């Protein structure tokens, strides 16, 4: 508007009413010191406000990036246009204009900026501004549509609290605004009640009212000030058009934790919830899932959120019991979840809450409530078992895979609930289940469908999975009943398997009962459809009962070998089965193990030998990895020493390797050349190399010192394959060997050779650039951390270049991959712990310690994830413990650089951090807190609400 300076009146009058011109006039009005120019701007703006173009420019002025003065004029213009010039808006634009009212967010933002000082009563002002004007009696009726007025006002009032919730405010300003807005509720509530009760209000208006109430409830407006309006919402539940919105609003209102302070209001609402029972029953009868779902949500919100408060109203106990029974009805909603009902799952957490609250009372009150509620919980068990019933096989087959998965998860939730309920009902619950199962299986007149039997077993299994049932007097009877069950139905057979598995620990204490159930497990093992349940159950039995299985070993091995030969099970179940057989063999006399083991794996070794001769392709690779995985899994659990310990034939941990004739070692020596042949063809395939290393890794972890006879040849092979093609799995295997054998004199030369070869090859890789090999960098750092723990003397070798290793650690700290940085931090922590024992480390630190400090500070300052700060802190603590004067100088040198490690921290904050850190030599927890605090400052997150690690 610079061209208007010579003759402002003429210039202003000639300008169009565009957004830019209006904004320029506003700047002239508010900021121009010339009073004449201010006056002219005000006159021009008044004309602009009355113009037809104002319908358009008002929205642009409300944009959040405009200054408050401009936003205020935009809001004022919007008020003026709606209240005085509605008839100017062409009818065809009115609908789109209503859509535009979503931009009331801007008006709400304005109000939040000006409350409470510049705009003390926005609600009252908006109500006045949006009141329909009485038409001029002398002219045609030109007032705005009251319906549109209503919607506009409701939209603004709804957005106001929502904007508050989403705004970034200081704590003090948030508290001030919340108080001011809650004070405005008294101006909103009467209008909402009037609109909701009015017969003239459209469903659209009533829905907006409900949404508006939900929005204000989110501000923690006290229930004492809203409950009458919430009562009105219950009437809205009879209107199908706004049912969902009414449910959402009621649930939101009564779910606020603060509601518990308003007991009278809650008690006034309780009869209204109970009054929904008839509507609920009708919906359940009619299969109206939406209505039953909504009413259930209301009942659960009341019962779960306020359980303790309502239980405390001793004189109203019958009302709360009635509510509990409404929720029990919802739990037992007719139909199969999730196909014909979706309500019952909503109630499960309520039963936890009620039980916890009852059991938290002092003894006298608890006894009284248990007398009332134990019968309810027995009913609940019946309901839950009924709800866990499978449909008929035909119906179940028609379900989608998604429905089946939801039903599976639902049964897991029921299982968890039953386990929890056991705490209240105790042994009586198991007796109850056992008696019912006994009647079904023993009484010939009971023609029960398989679902009944399956549900009772499911109940048993749910409890036995997590509760110690070893002392239950019904378990022997249950084990006696199980063989009577016909497992021709897959779902029932599955549950039988899992039930037997859940009782594996009990069977270990009562091995005489194995004879009745183990044949059933083997019967299940040959059926592909029972693969997961039968294999997992066999594994549990073999693990828990290994000492009592020798009489059954031949049968188990025969059936297992048969199913493995016939490919009955998928790969993952084959791995479990091999683990089961490893446990089984561990319990046999040592002189029998090798024969059984050799016989068991002979077909796999033969197949592996054939595959080793074939040209590489995808199918061959898959089969090789599968067989190697099976060998690794049986070696994971085949632990002869456990048997020795059990029979108290304890042998010294570091027995001479010449005396060791461990069956696993014998087999490994037999297949060793075969693994070398495989590696010769697959050396560049990390998956195959990992599978080969996995066989030896699992073996060495289980056998420990018994693995000794393999150390020399395995060390040589590992060195060769790593030199030819570095792979992380070889480093991981070497770390296990260092851990176990680095301290044994007769193995030290082999281990030292292996460490030197691996280190040399990895240093070459780092010189070329390790960025594409974060897994190798990670494993290398962990290997050297292990060496420093177990055998730091290796570092005195001329073959180990500490300076080069130090630089490898620095490079690894700069990797973006979190595991690699974590491993490097551990390496440096271990290295610094050896500071006094390793004079050559002094020289490296004096020259390069500053680079380490700088790298760590860079990570703390934002170069690495915040989750790594604890690891960085441990390195800094180690530096401060072992070379404090050097660290002090390095911190001074690095932190004096402007903007390092972050532009967010001041020189004073850096100084404070340094002083705090240098003062702490021992308290690891305190150092971690200091580093975390500094990291937050560096990232600009201090006090932002993002400061939780």
N, C-alpha and C positions, 0 to 999 in steps of 0.2 A: 504493500500500500504506500510505497515511497512516493509514487506519482501524485498522491493526494495531498502532499504537504503544503503546496501553494494555496490551494483553495479546497480544504478538506470537505466542506459541505457538498460542493459540486462533485468532487471526486467520489465521495461515498455514495451519493445518490445514483451515480452512473454505473456502479459496480453490480455484477450479477450476484445472486445469493448462492455462491458455491462454497464448498467446504473450506478451501484455502482462504477465501475472502472473509468468511465468518470467523475463522480462526485468527486472521490478522486483526479484525475488528475487536476481537476479545482481548488480544494482547494490548491493543491501543486503549481499551477500556480499563484494563487492570494495571498496566505498567507505564503508560504515557503520563509524564508529569503535567502536561498541558491540560488544564481543566476544560477548555473549550473543545479540544479534540476528544476528551473523555465523553463529554455530553453528546457530541455528534455521533460517536461510536454507539452510545447507548440507544439513541433514537433509531439509528440504522439497524441495530440488532433487534429492536422491538418489531420493526417492519419485517425483518427477515423471519422472525419467529412466527409471524402471522401468514407468511407466504406459503404457497403450495409446495415449494421446494423444501420447506422445513421437514416434511415427512421423510425426506431422503437424507439431508445432511445431519439430522439429529443422531442417526446411528453411527456415522463416522466419528462424530465428536465424543461418543461414549467409549471409543476404543481404549483398552487398558493402557496403551502407551501414551495417551494424552495426559497433560497436566490436570490436576483436580479442578482448576477454574474452567477449563474447556469442557471436562466431563460434566461438571455441574450444569453448565449452560445446555449441553446436550440433553441431560436428564430433564431439566426444566422445560425445554422445548417439547420433549416427548410428552410430559405431563399436560402441557398447554394444548398440544395438538389433539390428544385423546379426549381431554375434558371439554374443549371448546370448539374444536373444528372437525369433529368426527365425520360430519356430513360432507366435508370436502374430499374425503378419501373415496375414490370410485369403488362401487361394490365389488368389482372384479379383483381389486387389490386388497380387500379386507382380509381374505383368508391368508394370503402370503404375509400380510402384516402381522397376523397372529403368530405365524411361525417365527417371524423376526423377533418377537418378544422374548425368545430364548436369549437374546442379547441383553436381557435384563441383568445378566451377570455384571455388565459394566456398571449399571446403576447400583447394584449391590456392592461392587468394589468401591464405588464413590462413597456410599454410606459408611462402609467400614473405615475408609480413610478419614472421614469427618466426625464420626461418633467418638466421644460424646460431647466434645467441646464446640466444634464448628456446626454440628448438626445434632442437637441433643435428643430430638424425638423424631427420627426418620419414619417410624411406623405411622404415627399420627399424621405427619405431614403427607405421607403417601396416600393414606386413606382419604384425606381431604382433597388432594390433587386429583385422585381418580374417581371422586364421587360424581355420578352423572349430574349434569347441569339441567335445571328445569328449563324446558323450552320456552322461548319467547311467545307469549299468548297472542301477540299481534301478528306474528309471522308463522310460517310453516314449521312443523316440528323438526328440529335439527339436532336434537341431543344424540349422543352416542349410544350404541347398543349396550344395555346394562350387562348382558352376557359377556361381551368382549371386555368390558370394564372389569368384571369379576375375574376373568381368566388372567388378564394382565396383572392385576393386583396380587392374585394368588401366586403367579409365577415369580413376581419380585420377592414376595415374602418367603417362598420356598428356597429361592436362590441365596437369599441373605445368609442364613446359617451355613449353607453348603460352601459359600465363598469363604466364610470365616474358617471353616474346618480345613480348607485347602490352602489358605494363605500362609505364607512364611512370615511369622511374627516373632518378636522377642517374647520371652516368657511373661514379662511384666505387661506388655501391650496385649498379649493374648488374654491374660486374666482380667485386665481392664475392659476389654471388648466383650468378653463372655458375660461379665456382670452387667454391662450396659444393655446387651442384647436380651438377656434373661429379663431385665427390667421392662423391655418392650413387649414381652409376651402378653401382658395384660391387655395390650391394645389389639393383639392378633386373635386371642382366644375367643372373645365374644363373637367376632365376625365369623370365625370358622364354625362355631356351634350353630349360629343362626343359619349359615349356608347348608350345613349338613342336615339340620332338622327340617329345613324348608321343603314343602311339597313342590315349590316352583323351581328348585335347583335341578339342573340337568345332571345326568350321570357324569358328564364331563367335568362339571364344576365340583361335584362331590368327590370325584377321583382326585382332582387337584387339591381339595381340602385335606384328603387323607395323606397325600404326599407331603403337603405343607406341614402337617402335624409331625410326621416322621422326621422331617428335616429339623424341626425345633426340638424334638425329643433328643436328637443327637447332641444338642448343646447342654444336656443335663438339666433341662427345665424340670423342676421337681414334680414327681408324680402327684403330689398334693395339689398342684396347680393345673394338672392336665387330666386327672382321672375322670372328671365329668364328661369331658370331650371323648376320652377313651371309651366311656360307657356308651356314648352315642355311636361309636364305631361298631359296637356289637349289633346295633340295629341294621347297619349297612351289610352285615353278613347274610341277610336274607335276600339281598339284591344280587343276582348272579353276575350282573354287568360290572359291579365294583367289588365283588367278593375277594378277589386276589389282593387288591389294594388294601382292603379293610384288614385282611389277615396280616399283611406285611406291617401295617401301621400298629396294630394291637401287639404283635410280637415284639416289634422294636420298642414300643412304649413300656411293656412289662418286663423286658429283658435288661433294662438298665440296672446295674448293680446298686445304684443309689436308691432305687425304689424300696429297698428293704427298710429304709428309714420311715416309710409312710405305711405303717402296718394297717391303719384304718382304711386307707385307700385300696390296699390290696384285698382286704377282707370284703370291701364293697364290690370289688370286681369278681371275686371268687364265685358267687352265685351265678353271675352271667356266664362264666366259663362252664359251670355245671349245667346251665340251661341249654347248652349246645348239644347235649347228649342225644336228644331225639333226632336232631338234624344229622348228627354223626351216624347214628344207627341207620337212618334212611339212606344216607349216602353209601354206607357199606353194603346195604341190601341191594341198592340199585347199581352197584359197581361204579359209582361216581368217585373216581380216584382223586380228582382235584379237590373236591369238597372235603372228603375225609382227610386228605393230606393237610389241608389248611387248618381244619379244626384241631387236628392232632398237634400241629405246630404251636397253636395257642395253648393247649392244655400242657404240653411239655414245657413251654416257656414259663408258664406260671408255676408248675410243679418243680421244675429243675432249678430255676433261678432263685426261688424263694422257699425251697424245701425246709431249711432250718427255721426261718421265721414262722412259717405256717405250722410246723411241728410244735413250736414254742407256744402256740395259742391252744393251751390244753383244753379250754372250754369249747373250742371249735374243732376238736379232733375228728368228729364224724364228717364234717365238711371236707377236711383234707383227705380223709380216707375215701370219700366219694370221688375226689379228684384223682387219687391214685387208681381207683377202679376204672375211671374213664381212660386213664393212660394204659391200664392193663388191657382194656378192650381194644385200644389202638395197637398194642403189641400183638394181640391175637387177631388182627384184621383178616377177615376171610380172603382166601385167594393165595396164590403162590407168588412170593416176591422173586424177581421184580416184574413178572409178566402181567399179573392181574391185580397187584397191589404194590404200592411204594411207600406205605405209611409206617409199617411196623418198625423199620430200621431207625426211624427218628427217635424212638423211645428208649433205646438200649442204654444210653448214657444216663438217663434219668434214674435207672435202677441202681447204678453205682452211687449216684449222689445221695439218694434216699438212704441206702444202706450205710454209707459213711456217716451221714448225719445222725442216724439212730445209734450207731455204735460209738459215737463221740459223746453221747450224754453220760452223766454220772449214773452210777449203777442202778439206783432205784428207778429213775425215769427210763433208763434203757430197758430194764426188765418189763416195765409196763408197756412200752412201745413194741418190744419183741413179741409180747403176748398178742398184740393187735396185728403186727405185720408179718410174723413168721408164716401164718396161713396164707397170706397174700403171696409171699415168696414161693411157697410150695405150688400155689396156683401158677405163678410165673414160670416155674420149671416146666410144668405140664404144657403151658402155652408155647414156650420156647422150643420144646421138643417137637410139638406138633408143627410149629412153623418151620422146623428144620427138615421136615419130611420132603423127600424127593417126590415129584409127580410120577405118574406112570411112565414106564420106559418109553412108550410110544409118544407121549406128550413131551417128555424130556428131549427126545431125539429131534422134535420139531423146533426146539428153542434155538435161537441164534447163539453163536459163540460168545457174543458180548453178554447176553442174558445168563448164560451158564457161568461165565466168569463173575458176574455180579452176584449170582446166587452162591458161588463158592466163597466170595469175600463175606457175604452176609452170614453164612454158616460159621466162618471164622469169628465174626463178631459175637454170634450167639455162643460159640464155644468159650470165648473170653468171659462173657457174662455169666455162664454157668460156673466156670471156675471161680469167679468172684463170689457168686451167691453161696458157694460151698462154705465160705468163711462164716456166713450167718447160720446156715442150716446144719453144717457139720455132718457127722457120720450118719445121721438120720436120713440125709439125702441119698447117700450111697445105698443104704438099706432099702429105701423106697424104690430106687431104680432096679436093684437086684431082685426084689420080690416080684416086680412087674415083669422083668425079663424071664424069671423062673416060671411064672404062670404061663407066659407065651410059649416057652420052649418045652415045658414038661407036660402041661395039661393038653391032652389030645383034643379036647373040645374047643380049645382056643384056635380058631381059624383066622389068625391075624395075618394081614398083609406084611410083606417084607419090610415096608417102610417103617412099621412100628418097631420091629426088632432093630433095624438100622439106627433109628432115632435114639433108642435106649442105649445102645452101644456107643453111639456118638456122645451121649451125655457122660457115660463112664470115661471115655477116652479124654474128653475135654477136661475133666477133673484130674484124672490120673497123670496127664501130661505135666502138670505143674505142682500138684499137691503130693506130699509124701503119703502114699497110701499103704506103705509097708506094714502098718499096724492095723489096717482095716480087716475086720473079721469076715467081710463079704468077698474079698478077692479070691480066696480058694474056691469058693462056690462059683464065682464068675468064670474062672479058668476051667472049672469042670463043665460049665454050660457051653462054652465056646465051641467045642467039637460037635455039639448037637446042631449047630447052625448050618443050614444048606447055603453054600456060597456060590450057587449057580448064577445069582444076580450080581452083576459087576459092582454096582454101587454098594450093596451090602458087603460083598467080599472085600472091597477096598477098606471099608470101616472096620471089618474084622481084623484085617492086617494091621491097621493103625492102632487098634485097641491092644492087640498082642504086643506091638512095639512099645506102647506107652507103659506096659507092665514088665519091660525087660529087666529093670532093676529089682523088681519083686521076684522075678523068676531066678535071678542070680542068688537070692537068699533062699529060694525054694526050688532047687534044681529038679526035684522029683517030679515037678509039674511040667517040665519041658516036653516030656514024652507025649503029652496030650495036644500041644499046640504047634510044635515045630513041624510035624508032618503037614499041617494046614498051610504053613508058610511056604514049604517046598512045593505044595500043590499049587499055590498062587504064583510061585516063581516061574512056572512054565507057561504062564498066560501073559501074552504081550499087553493085554488091557489092564493087568494088575502090576505092571512093571514097577512104577514108582513106589507104590505102597509095599509090595512084597520085598523088593530089594532093600528099601530103607529099614524095614522091620527086621530082615535077616541081619543087616549090618548092626542094628542096635543089640540084637540078641548075641551076636558073635562078639561084640565089644564087651558087653556086661557079663556074659556067662562063659567066656572062653575056657575057664578052668574046668567047666562041667560038660563041655561039648565033645571030648574025645569019643564017647560011645556013638555019637551021631555024625562024626566027621566024615566017614565014608559016604553016607547018604547025601550029606550036604555037598561034598566035593563032586560026587557023581552027577547029581542034578545040575549043579552050577556049570560043570564042564559041558554038559549036554546043551544047556541054554546058550552058552557062549559059542559053541560050535554052530548052532542053528541060527545065530543072530536074532534071538528073541527080543533082546533089549537094545535100546538106543545107546549111543556112545556114553552119555553121562551116567546112565544106570549101570553100564558095564564097569565104569570106574568105581562106583559105589560097591558093586559086587566084589570087585577085586580087593577093595579095602576090607570088606566083610571076611573074605577068605584069608586075608593077612592076619586078622584077629584070630580066626579059627585055628590057623596053623601055629600061631604063637602059643596056643594052649596045649599043643601036642608034645609028647616026649621028644627031646632034641634029636634023638637018633632016627625018628620017623619023619621029621619035617622035610628033609632034603628030598626024600623019595616022593612024597606027596607034591612038593613044590615043583620038582622037575617034571613030574607027570602032568601037573596042572597047566604049566606054561609051555610044555613041549609043542603043542599045536601052534601057539602064537609065535614061538621062536622059529619054527619051521616056515611059517608064513612070512615072517620078517626076513628070513634068509632068502626066500624066493623074491620078495619085493626089492631086496638090496641089489639083486642082479639086473633088475629091469631098468629101462631108460626112464628118466624122470618125467612125470606128467602129474596133473592135478590129482587124479584118482590114486595113483601110487603114493603121492605125498600124504593124502588124507589117511590112507591105510597105515602107512608107517607111523604117523603121529598118533593114530588111535592105539596101535599095539604098544608103542613106547609108553603111552599114557597109562595103559593097563599095567605094564610092568612097574612103572613108577608108583602107581597106587597100591599095588600089593606090597611093595617094599616100604611104603609109608607106614604100614600098620603091623608088619611082620617083625615083632620085637621079642627075640628069644630071652633077652635079659629080664623082661617083665616076669616071665615064668620062674626064672631063677630067684628073683626077689620074692615072688609069692611063696616059693617053697623054702625061702631063707637060705638058699645056696648062693649067697652073695659073693661075687668075685670082685676083686679090686678094680676100680674104675679104669686104671691104666694098665690092664694086664698085658703081658707080652704078646705082640702080634703073632709070634711064631706058634703060640698055643691056640690061636683063634681058628675055629673051623665053622664060622657062622654060615648057615645054609645060603643066606642071601649073597654073601661074598663068593661062595663057591659058584653060584649061578652067574653072578656078575662076571667072574673070571671066564666062565664058559662063553658068554655072549660078547666079551670085550672086543674080540677081533671083528665080530659082526657089526658092532657099532662103529668101528673105524672104517669098515667098508662103506657103510651108509654115509658117513661124514665125507668120505672121499668124493662121493657123487653130489652131495647136497650141502657142501661147505658154505656156499654163498646164500643159502636159504635160512634166514634167522629162525623161522618156525621149527624147522627140522633140528637145527643145532640146539634150540631151546628144549625141544623134546628129549634129545639125547642127554643133554646136561641135566634135565629134570629127573631122569632115571637115577643118576648118580647123586644128585642133590638130595632127593627124597631118601635115598639109602643112607647117605652119610648123616643126615639129621636123625634118623631112627637108630642106626647102628652105633653112632658115635665112635668110640675107640676101636670097636670091633671091625670098623671099616679099614683099619690099618693096612692089611695086605694089598689093598688096591691103590695106596697113596702114590707109590713110585710110578706105576704105569699110567695112572690117571694124570699125574702132574705132567708127565712127558707129553701125553696126548693133548691135554689142554693147552700147553705151551705151543704145540705145533699148529693146532687149529686156530688159535688166536693170532699167532704170527701171520698165518695165511689170510685170515679174514676175521678181524676183531668183532666180537659180539658180546653184548651185555651179559648174556646168560653164562658165558664162560667166567666172567669176572665174579658173578654171584656165587657160582660153584666154588671158585677159588677162595672166596671170603669164608664159606663154610669150612673149607679145609684148613685155612689159617686159624679159624676159631677153635677147632678141635685139636689139630696136630702141631701147631707152631711151637708148643711147649714140650714136645716129646723129642728127645735126643735122636732117636733112630729115624725120625722123619724130617728133622729140621733141614737137612741139606736139600731134600726134594722140594720142600715147601719154599725154601729160600730161592732155589732155582726158578720155581714157578713164578714167584713174586717178581723176580728180576726180569724174566721174559715178558710177562704181562705189562710191567711198568714201562719197559723199553718200547714195546710196540705201541702202547697208548700215548707215550710222549711224542712219538713220530706222528700219530694221528692228530694230536693237539697242534703240532707245528704246522700241519697242512690246513688246519681249521676244523674245529670240532663241532661247529654250529649245527650240522645236520645229524649229530649223534648225541642228543641230550641223554638218552638212556645209557650210553657207554660212559659219558661223563659222570652221571649219577652213580652208577655201579663202581666206577673207578674210585670216586671219592669215598664211598662206603668201604671199599676194600682197604684203602689206606687208613681209614679211621680204625678199622679192625686190627690192622697190623700194628698201629700205634698203641692200641690197647693191649694186645697179646704179646707182641714181639718187637718192641721198638729198636732192638739191637740190629734188625735188618737195615736200619737207616745208617749204620756205620759202614755198610758195604760201599765200595767205590762205584758199584753198578747203580746205586740209588742216588739220583741227583735231587737233593732237597730243594735247591733253588728252582729247578724246573717244576717240581711238584707244587711248590708254592704258587708259581704262575698258573699252573693248571687249576689250582683252587680259586685264584682270582678270576680267571676266565669263567669258571663254573658258577661263581657267585653272580655273574652278570647275565646268566641265561634267563630267558623269560619263563622257563618251566619251573614251577614251584618245587617238585621233588628234587631236581638237580641242585637248586640253591640250598635246600634243606640239607642235602648230603654234604655239600661243600662247607656249610656252616659247622656241621658235625666234625668234618675233617680238621678244620682250623681249631675247633675247641680241643680236640684230642692232641693236635700238634703243639698247641701252646701249653697244654698240661705237661708236656715233656721238655719244656724250655730249659729247666735246670739240668736235665740229664743229657742234653744234646748240645754241646758247645757250638757245633756247626750251624745250629739253628740261630744262635745269637747273631752271627754275621749276616744271615739272610734277613732277619728281622730288622736289624739296624739300617740295612740298605732299603728294604722293600716294605717295612711295616707301615709306612705312611700310605702306600698304595692300598694295602689291606684296609686300613682305617677309612680311607677315602671311599673305597668300594662299599664298605659296610654302611657308612653314613649316607651314601647315595641310595642304597636300598631302603634304609629307614626313611629317608626324605621323600620317597615317592617312586623310586626306581623299581621297587619290588612290591608284591602284594602285602597288605597290612598283616596278613596271617603269618608272615615270616618274621615279624618283629621279635618274637620270643627267641628265635634262633639267632638273629643278629645280636640280640642282647647277650646271649651266652658267649658269643665270640668277644664282645666288648668287655664282659666281665672277666674272661680269661686273660685278655690283654692287660686289664687293670690289676689282676692278681699277680701276674708274672713279670710284667715290665711296665709298672705305673709311670715312671718318669718318662720313658719313651712315648707312652700313650698320651701323656699330658702335652708333650711337644707336638705330636702328630695332630691332636685335636686342635691345638692352637693354630698350626699351619694351615690345616684344611678348612677350618670354620671361619678364618678371617677373609676368605675369598667371598666377595659380594655375590649374593644370590645363591650361594651353595650352603646346604643341599637343596634349598628352596627359597624362592622369593618371598614366601609367606612368613618367614621367621626373621626377627630383628637381631641385631648384634647382641642386644641385652639378653634375649631369649637363648641365643647360642651360648652365651657366657654362663647363664644359669644352668643349662643342660650339662655343660662341661663340668661345672663345680659339683653338681649333684652326682654325676657319674663317677668322677674321680674320688669322691668321698666313700663310695661303696665298694668294698673288696670281697664281701662274703655273701650278702643277702641277695640271692638270685631273684627272688620274687620282687624285691624293691627295684632292682636294676631293670627288670622287665617293665615295671610300671613307669619308670623314668623314660625308657626308650619309647614306649607306647605313647606317652604324653607328648614327647617331642615329635614323634611321627605324625600325630594328629595336627599339631601346629604346622608342620611342614606341608601337610596336605590341605590346610585351610579348613579342617573339619572340627576344630575345637568348639564345643558348645553348639554344634549344628544339628544334633540329634542323630548323627551318623557315627558317633564315637564309640559304639559298642564293637568290640572285637569278636 
